[in-house]
Amino acid sequence: MGRASQVLIGSHPDEIESAYAYLEAERLRQMYGDKLFVQLDIFHRELVKQHPSRFYADDIWPEDAQLAELVTPLVVEADGTVVPLGYGFARQFALGSITETRLKDLAPQWIGSRYSDFRNLCRGVYAEACAPSELPFLNWYELVGARSADSANNVRAAGLDQLS
């Protein structure tokens, strides 16, 4: 993400490296306990399967829920754009820009107009994540971010096709 996407093009961990990273993070958690917080954005596929609501893949959410209950994390990019889950998430799913509108005002509009699209995206990625795989680990945020870009490209292509 960020500068690495330009400087280290094509250099991201594959499933085997992700598996080693997961095991190393677990080793560090056991070794240091509460003294060191270790966060790794890699999940075991069985965890994903067992908890669809944690991955925005269930069909039910409270209609009166606050933004923080519906999606986390939110990322504020350098230009003020607020996106769900990670830097570089497709603008199609952005909440808007905090340079133009306060977050508390962006939230209801996004929930009403784009949240269901975000959930549909996550349900699709969830189905992909739950499919059989040789290795049990996946980077949920990277996978959803990549599919958000694919979705945005498909929308642009459809728009270009309509103009022809």
PyMOL commands that set and color helices and strands:
alter all, ss='L'
color gray80, all
select helices_A, chain A and resi 4-7+15-35+45-50+52-55+67-70+91-93+103-113+115-129+140-163
alter helices_A, ss='H'
color red, helices_A
select strands_A, chain A and resi 43-44+74-76+81-84+96-97+137-138
alter strands_A, ss='S'
color yellow, strands_A
deselect
rebuild
show_as cartoon
